[in-house]
Amino acid sequence: MGKKDQKDGALNDFTTARKKVPRLCGTNYPLSIAFIVVNEFCERFSYYGMKAVLTLYFMNFLHWDKDLSTSVYHAFSSLCYFTPLIGALIADSFLGKFKTIIYLSIVYVAGHIIKSVGAIPTVGDQTMHVVLSMVGLVLIALGTGGIKPCVAAFGGDQFEEEHLNEKRKFFSIFYLSINAGSVISTFVTPLLRGNVQCFGRDCYALAFGVPAALMAVALVVFIAGSGMYKKRPPQGNIMVEVCKCIGFAVNNRWKHRFSHFPKRQHWLDWAEEKYQKPLITEIKMVSRVLFLYIPLPMFWALFDQQGTRWTLQAARMNMDFGGFVLQPDQMQTLNALLILVFIPVFDMGLYPLVELCNIKFTPLKRMATGMILAAIAFAAAALVEMKVNETMIPAPAARESLLQILNLAEDSVHAHLPGSALSGDPIHPFQDPLEYQTLKLNADSETLNFTVMYKEATFPCSQHFIGGKAYSLVLYSNSTGLACKLVSEMINSMGISFYQDEIQKPANGHAALRFINGHSENVNISVGEEDFGAVLTGCDVSPYRTFERGEYSAKMKIGLSGTSLDVGLGLLDFGASYTVIITGTSDTTVHINTIQDILANSLHIGWQVPQYVLITAGEVLFSITGLEFSYSQAPASMKAVLQAAWLMTVAFGNVIVMIVAQGGMLEQWAEFVLFSCLLFGVCIIFSIMAYFYTYVDPEELAEQEKREEEEKAKKKERELGYQELDAFKKTKM
């Protein structure tokens, strides 16, 4: 920026400051802040609303596994906390806050639109959906991160210097709007996803489209107030100055690394040749705080898993609250709600109570306590995970197969396989096997020969098994006595190819359902809006279809006559998988027997509440205290540097989760235990660092530095005076 541009910018700023600023209802609050607060509410709604459904979108729409979904989610989160550096640099060095917010908000809206289009099933193929989703997320990360350091500061710029009390209250209202946007969006967008059906599935396009519309509203509202804003010109970025000073000090120290050069008290003192002493002193103060930031990413590694691992855990739990069914991704709302409750409780209740007990609860002790609470939260999550796993079927090894035997015959059977766990105990007609049996294979696939006793006769049954798969062996009566059929690769009457039993729990807490036709006639089946088509006689098996939890009935058309019957199926519960066996001998009679292949989610989602309470309490103690401590230990001019460094700890925390998730070596409960132990270990390191930390008053330190500099200047003046006096005396002699 040239000198003329700087003068023009300063003149414009002065003119803006001098003209009459519209006020809110006769108060000292400028009317412009109303536009900024509404803008922030809408922006936070769009960000948290989109992010709430992101993990389930990756798994259920893009069909990624849980580890890849977790990694991409945290990569996106990490990028959102790296990009504020770019936004701050652009705002402070080139465009100013106002233009930066406008331009990057346009990028933000474009990202939301692209993301929403990518969630429409009819737009392109799978590759197109992935490309649009990733491009959209990158643009959203650039937008949300780019405006993050600008909006709050721009709001603060609207106040006169003498209105400090109003400015403080504005920031309270500003952060309240952030939490309000978070609470509402994390509750609403999962409802739009799960309770609205579009294109025959969960409506992710709508769940992303509404946040996109809110971000467009945020942009329009912000532009609408442009005539009322104070727009300060770019005044340079302190971070750039700090980096240059540190770089010069390191480079200068390297040049003077040899022993014959005199040592200096601090390595930053090597920047004195180029940079002023006050700046160097301020960077020294900041560096002491930044050293304490080194262990902090581990806390965020745990905290940000609410949107991934904890959401996936919720999807495998019972979500019924007395008739109201909670969506798994709505549990994140609890964190935002608890924040609103805990902040006043801690500020006005806990902290004063601790002081009354004469306990010195310093900021660093609070942060360490917050770490401990987060670690305990993950220990609690591990216990919940172990209970959740009791309703799951462990996946077989590479040379193992799982088998359940379904007896559709008229009498009990005895199945035997040499060297297996099949003991030959009687299997009664339509008996629910309760659990799968493990078959050991001698190779990756193997043909196994069973013997089946039925009505005192022995029948051979030879079937081919592939390792790592699960199967149902159907035994049924025929003209020769008994026949067996393995539900493996089959093609049903609709020409749909499907495979062995599905032992993974259905997504989003849905229930899975299939039919086996033991009826003497073909049966056409539909349940709700799902059409299973014709399931042929002779124990034909339909593919699985998924349903939301609820009471259902099946409409069955029997044989050529097309007799239609409504048959009640009962409750299809959370996470369960059912096989319904149809029997009958005429086109007017149907009997059903229901086998539960996978148990329903029995553990209630309410058991997640303790871990949310613990980690939210940890957030209040750690995050809010951490920022307050940082600002109290460094000069006001360095707040931007500390904020940037704080955001970097969040970004690196998400990188840690990416690394662990991509490893994918541990069961989920063990991964929770690992994170808990890591944070406990990091907390010990942080506590040792905090023990040796000495609290300072930056203003007092700056005054002391100033006095020392003045003393040095006076001493130098006295020395120069003595030298001049000596020189004068010599000339007189």
N, C-alpha and C positions, 0 to 999 in steps of 0.2 A: 504494500500500500504506500503510495507516494505521500509527500507532505501535504499537498493540496487536498487529497482524499481524506487524510486524517483530520485536517482542519474542517472540511465540509462535514465529516461524520460527527466531530465534536460539536460543531455548530448545530447540526440537526438534533443531536442529543440534548443540547442546551435548550433549544427551542421547544422540544417535546416536554422537557422538564418544566419550562416556564409557563406553557399554556395551561389553561384550566382543565384539570383532569376530572371526568365525571366520577362521582362518588356513589357508593351503595347506601341508599336511604339516609343520606345526611351524615354518615359515619366517615371515618378516615380511611375506609377501605376503598381503593379504586375499583370502579365497575369492571375493569378489564380482568380482574382476578376471577370473576364468575365464569368467564369464557375459559380460562386456564383450568379451573377446577373441573368443569364439565368435560373439557377435553381429556383431562387425566383419567376421570372415571370411565369414559368410553374406551380410551386406549387400554386401560388395565382390564376392562371387561373383555376386550377383543383378544388380548394376549393370554390371560389366564383361562378364558373360555375355550380358546383353540387348544391350549396346551393340556387341558383337563382330559380331552378325549384322544390325545395323540397316540399314547401307547396302545390302546385298544384298536385304533385305526391301523397302526402298523401290523398288528397281529391278525385282525379279522378282515381287513380290506386288502392290504398288501400281502397278507399271508406270510409274514416273516415270523421266525421263531422268537421266543421271549428274550433270548440273549441279544440277537441283532436289534430287536425293537428297543430294548433297554439302551444299547450302545448308541443308536442313532438319536434317541430322545436326549441322552446326556451330551452328545456331540452338539446338538442344537442348543441346549441350555448353556453349554460352555461358550459357544459362539455368541450367544446373546449377552454374555458378560465380558467378552473380549472387545466387542464392537463399540462400547462406550468410549474407549480410547480414541477411536476414529472420529466419533461424534464430537467429543470435546476439542480435538485438534482442529476440525473443520470450523466449529463455532468460534473458538477463541482466536484462530489465526487467519481465517479467510472470510467466512460469510456472516458471522454474528449468530446469536442464538435464534432470532426470529426466522431468518431464512433457512437455517439448518433444520429447524423443526418442520418448516413447510416442505422442503425438498425431501427430507428423509421420511416424512409422513406419507408422501406420495409413493415412495418406494415401498413403504409398509403396506399401504392399501393394495398396491399391485401384487405384493407377495400373498396377501390374504386371498385375493381373487384367483390367482393362479392355483393356490392350495385348494380352494373350494372347487374349482373346475376339475382338478386332478382327482377329486373324490366322487365324481359322477361316473358310474360304472359304464355308461354308454360312450364315454369319450375315450377313444383309443383302446389299446390293449394294456396288459400289465406293465410293460416297459414304459408306456406313455404315462400311466398313473404314477410310477415311481419317479420319473423325470420331472413331471409337473410338481409333485410333492416336494422333492428336494430343492428345486429352483424356488418354489414358494417359501420354503422354510429358510433358505439362505437370505432371501429378500426381507422376510419378517425379522430375522435376527439382526440384519443391518439396520432396519428401521427402528425396532424397539430399543436396541442397544445404542443406536446413534442419537436418539432423542432423550435417552435416559438422563444424561448429565446436564441437559439443557432446560427441560421444562420447569423443574423446581427452581433452578437459579433464575430463569426468566421471570417466574412469578415473583421472586424476591426483588427483582429489579424494579417492579412496578411501585414500590413503596418509597416514600420520602425517608430520609435518614432519621428524622425525629420520631417516626412512627414505628419504633422498634417493637412495642407491645403488640400492635396490629400485625406486624410481620411474623412474630412468633405464633400468633393464633392462626394466621394464614397457613403456616406450615403444618399445624395440627389438623386443620381442615383438609389440607392437601393430602396428607397421609391417610386421613379417614376416607377420602374418596378412593384411594388406592385399595384399601381393605374392603370398602363397600363393593367396588367393581369385582374384586377377587371372590368375595362371598357369593354374590348373586350369580356371576358367570359360572363358577365351578358347580353350582347347583342346577342352573338352567340348561347349559349346553349338553350335559349327559342325558337330561330328559329329552332334549330334541333328538339326540342320537338314538336313544333306546325306545322311546315311546312313540316316535313318528317313523312310519315305514315309507320308504321311497325306493323305487326300482326293486321291490321285493326283498329288501333287507334293511338293516339299521341305516338311518339317514345321516351319514357322515357329511354329505354335501350341505345339508341344512345346518348341522352342528358347526361347520366351518363357515358357512355363508352368513349366519347371524353375527359372529364376531367381525367378519369382513365389513358388514353393513355398519356396525358400531364404530369401527375404525374410520370409515368414510365420514360418519357423523362427527367424530372427533376432529377430523381435518376441517370440515366445513365450519364447525363451531369456532375453532381456533382462528380461521381466516376471517370469520365474521367480526371478531373483535380487533382486527388489525389496526383500525383507525384510532383506537384508544391506548395502544401499547406504548410504553417507553422502550425504544429500541437502541440499546447501547452498541456502539461500533466494536469490532474485534479489538481486543486490547492485549493480545499475545497470550500464549499458553505457558503457564508456570511449569508444566511438566517438561516442556521442551527445554526450558532454561535449566531445570534440575538435571535432566539427562546430559545436557551439554557440560554442565559444571562437573558432574561426576566423571564423565568421559575425559575431560581435560585433566582432572586430578589423577585418574588412573594412568593416563598417558604420560603425564609429567613425572609421576612417581617412578614409572618404568624407565624413563630417560635418566633419572637420578638414583638408580638402584644400587650403584656401587658404593662401597663403604667410605670413600673419601668425601662424599657429599654429606653435609650435616643433616641429622634426622629432624623430623618435625613431630609435634605432639600428636597430631591426628592425620590419617592419610588424606582426608579432605583438605587439609591445610596446603596441599600441593596445588590447589586451584587458586591460591592467593595472587599469583602473578597476573591473572586475567579477571577474576571475579571478586566482587566486593565482600568484605568480611561479614556483613549482616546476612547475605544470602548463604554463605558457607555455614554460618552458625545455625541458621534455620534448617538446612539440609542435615546437619549433624543431629539435631533434635528429631527430625523425621526418621533418620536411619535407625535410631534406637527403638522407635515404635515398629518400623518395618521388620526389624530382626524378630520381634515377637510374632509377626504374621506368618512366619515360616511353617509352624505346625497347623495353622488354622484350616487349610483346605480339607483336612480329614473330617472336620465337623460337617462341612457342606456335602461331602461325599455321602454321608448318611442322610442328612436332612432332605436332599433333593430326590431321594428314592421314594418319597411319598407318591410321586406321579408315575413310578414304574413298578418296582418290586412290590410295594405295598398295595398298589391298585390291582396287580395281578393276583396277589393273595386274597384281596377282597372278592374277586371274581369267583373264587372257589369256596365261598362261605355262604351261609344262609342269610339272605338279605331282606327277610320279611319282618316288618315292624307293624304287626297287628293289622294287616290289610294294605299298608303302604309298602311298596317294594322299592328299596333304595337301589340305585345303579352303583356298580362297583367304583366308578370314577367319581361319584359324588362324595365319597368319604373324605376327599381332599378339602371339602368345604369346612370340615371340622377344624382344621388348622387355622384357617382365616377367622372363624368364629371365636376360637379360643384365644387368639391374639388380642381381639377386641376386649375380651374379658380379663385376660391375664395382665395386660399393661397397667390398668388402674389398680388391680388387686396387688400387684407387686410394688408399684410406686407408693400407694397410699396405705398398704397393709403390711406386706412382708418386710420391706426394707426398714420402715420405722420400728417394727417389732424387733427386728434383729439388732437395731441400734439401742433399743431399750434394754436389751439383754447384754449390753456392753461387748458385743461381738464385732470385731473389726472386719466387716464384709467388703473388702476393697474390690474395685472393678475387676482386677485380674483374678481374684478368688471367685467372683461371680462367673466370669468366663469359664474357669476350670469346672465349676459346678454345673454349668450348662453343658459342657462336654460330657461329664459323667452322666447326666440325665439322658442325653442323646444315646450314649452307649447302653444304658439300661433299657431304653426304648427298643433298641435293636435286639437285646437279649429277650425282651418280652415278645418281640415279633418272631424270634426263633422258636419260642415255646408255642406260640399260636400256629406257626408253620408246621410244627411236628404234629399238632392235633389235627390240622387240616389234612395232612398227608394220610391220616388213618382211613379216609374215605377214598383214597386214590389207589390205583393199581400200579405197582412198580413195573417199569419197563423191563422186558426180558433181555438177557445178554445176547451177544451175537450168536452163540450156539445153544440158545434156549428158545422154547416156544411155550406160550401159555394156552391152556385148553380148558374149556368147560363143556360138559356133556349134557345135552338137552334130550330128555326121553319123551318122545311123542307117541310111544307105543301104548298098548292097552294094559300092559302089566309091567312089573319091575324088571330091571335088567341089571346084570353084573358085568362091568367092563374091566378088562385086565390087560396091562402092558408090561412085559417083563422088564425089570430094572427101573420101574418108575414108581411114583407115589400113588398111582392108581391101585388101590388095595383090593378092589373087587367087592366093596360094600354095595348093597342094593341101591339102585337109583330108581326112585318111584316115578310114576307117570307125572309129568309136568312139574317135577320137583325143581325148585330154584337152587342152582349149584352153590350159591352164596359166595364162592370165590373160585378163581382160576387155579388150576394145577400147573406146576412147572414141569415141562418135559426137557430132559437133557438130550442134546443131539451130538452125534460124533463128527459132524461136519457142518458147514454153513447151511446145508439143507439135507434132509434125510427122509426116506420112506419108512414109516413105522407100522408094525403089524399088530393090531389089537385082536383080542378074542372077546366076544360078547355072549353072555349066557342069557337066553330068553326062553321062558316056558320049557325049561329043562333041555333046550337044544343050544348048540354052540354055533355061532356065526362068525366068520372071519371079517375083519374090517381093515383094509390097507389104505393108508392115507399119507400124502406127501406134505411135509412141514418145512417151512423156511425159518431160519433163526431170526430172533428179534421180533417175531410177529405173534399175534394172539388169534385164536380160532375158537369156533363153536362146532362141536361134532353133534349132528342131529341124527338121532336114532328113531326110526318110525316103522310101523307095520306095513307089509305089502303081501303080495300073493305067495311069496316064497317063505314068509315068516317075518324076517327083519332085514331092513336095509339101513345103511349109514351114509351120510352125506356130510362132507366137511365144508363149512362156509369159508371158502378161500376165494380165488379169483373166479367170479361168475359174471354172466351177462343176463340181466333180468329181461322181462317181457318188453320193456321200453327201450331195450338196446343199450342200457347204461351199464358200463363195466364198473364193478366195485370189488373190494377186496375183503380181507379178513376183518375180525372184530376191531372196533375202534376203542382203545382203552384210555385215550386221553379224554379228560373231562371236556364237555362242550364249552365253548367260549361264552363269556359274559354271564355265567350262571344259568345259561339256558339248559333245557333238557333235550336229550336225543331219543329218537323213537324209530324202531323198525318192526317189520312184521314177517312172520314165517307162516306160510299157508299149509296147514295140515288138513284143510277142508277137502271134501271130495270134488268140489267145483272151483273154478277160477274165481278170484275175488278182486273187484276193483275197489280201491280204498282211497278215501280223502279224509284229511283231518284239518278242520279249519280251512285255510286257503292253500294248504299243501296237498298236492295230488300225488299219491304214491303210484298211480296207474294200476295195471293188472298184475296181481301176484298169483302166479300159476299154481295149480294143484301139484302135489308131489313134493311138498316142502320147499317150494321156491321162497327165496329170501329177498326182501326189499332192501334198498340202501337206507342208511340212517337219514333222518331229517331232524332239524332242531326247532324247538319251540320255546317261547317264553314260559316261565313257570305258571301253572294254572290247571284248572279242571278242563278236560277235553273229552269229546266223544268222536267216534269215527263213523263215517258214512260208508257202508259197504254194500256193493251191488254184487249179488251172488249169481254165478253161472250165466247161461244164455238167456234165462228168463229176465234177468236184470232186476230181481227182487231187491229193493233197497231197505236196508236196516240201519238204524242208529244204535251204536253200541257204545256205552259209557266206558271210558278208559281210566277214569279217576284222576288223581292229581299227578301231573308230571312235575317233579320237584326240581329244585336248584341243583344243577350239576350232575343229575342222574342220567343213566342211559338204560333204556328199556327195550326188551324184545317181547312183543306180543304174539303169542301163538294162537292161530285161528283154527278151530276144529268144527266139525259138523258133517252130517251125511245127507242133508237135503238143502234145497235152495231157500228154505224158509227158516232154517235154524242155524244159529251161529253161537259158538262158545269161545270165550277167550281165556287164556292164562297168561299172566304177566310175569316175566323174569326180569329182575333188576341186574343188568350186567355190571353197572358201576353204581356204587352207593351214592345217595343224595348228599349234598353238603349239609352236614349235621351241625357244625360249629357256627354259632351265630356271629354275624359281623360286628355285633356289639363288643366282642372280645378284642377288637382292634382299638377301641376307645382308650384303654390305658396307654398304649404305645403312642397314640396321638397326643394325649395329655402330657406325657413325659417329654416328647420331642418339642412340643410347642413351648412348654416351660423352659426347656433348654435353649430354645431360640430366643426367648425374651432375655434370659440371663446372658447368653453369649453374644447375640447379634446386636441388640440395642445397646447393651453395656459396652460392647467392643468399639462401636462407633463413637459413643460418648467419651470413652477413655482415650481413643486416638486423637479426637479433636482437643481434648484437655491437655494433651502432652506435646502438642505441636502448635506453631504459630498459626493464626487465622489465614495467612497467605498460603499455607501449605495444605489447606483442607482438600483442595482438588487432587493433590498428589495422594493423600491418604484414601480418599474415596476411590480413586482409580485402583490403588493397591488392594483395597478391600474387595472390590469387584473381581480382581484377579484371583483372590483366594477362592471365590465361588466358582470361577471358571476352572481352576485347576482341580477343585474338588470333584467336579463333573468328569474331568479327564480320568481321575482315579477310578470312578465307577465304570467308565468305558473299558478301561484296561482289565478290571476284574471280570466284567460281564463277558468280554471277548474271550477270556480264558475258559470260561464255562466248565471248569473242572469240578465244581462243588455242587452238592445238593443245595436247595435254596435255604434250608434252615442252617446248614453249615456256613453258607455265605454270610448270613445275618450274624452268626457267632463270630466269624472272621472280622467283619466290620466293627462289631462291638469291641472285640479285643484290641484291634488296631487303634480305635479311638481312646480306649483306656490307656494304652501305651503312650500315645501322643499326648494325652492329658498329663501323664507323669512328666514327660519332657517339658511340656509347657509350664507346668507348676515349678519345675526347677529353674527355668528361665525367668519366670515371674518372681521367684524368691530373691534373685539377685538384681532385680530391676529397681531402680531408684526413681520415685515419682518426682517430677519437676513442675515448676510453674513457668511456662514459656515466656510470659511477660516479664517475670522477675529475672529470668535468665538473660533475656534480651537487655534489660536495664543494667544488669551486672556487666555484660559484654560492652555496653555503651560506656559505662563508668571506667572500665579497664582501658578502653580505647582512648577516652579523654585523658586518663592518667598517663598513658603512653605518649599522647600528643604533647601534654604539658611537660613531661620529662624531656622529650626531644627538644621542645622549645627552650627549656632551661639549659640543656647541653649546648644548643646552638648559641644561646646567650653567653654562656661561659667561654665558648670558643671565640666569639666575636670580641669579648672583653679582653681575653688573652692577646688576641691579635692587635687590639688597640694599644695595649700596654707596651707591646714589643715595638710598635712604630714610634712610641714616645721615648723609648730608651735610646 
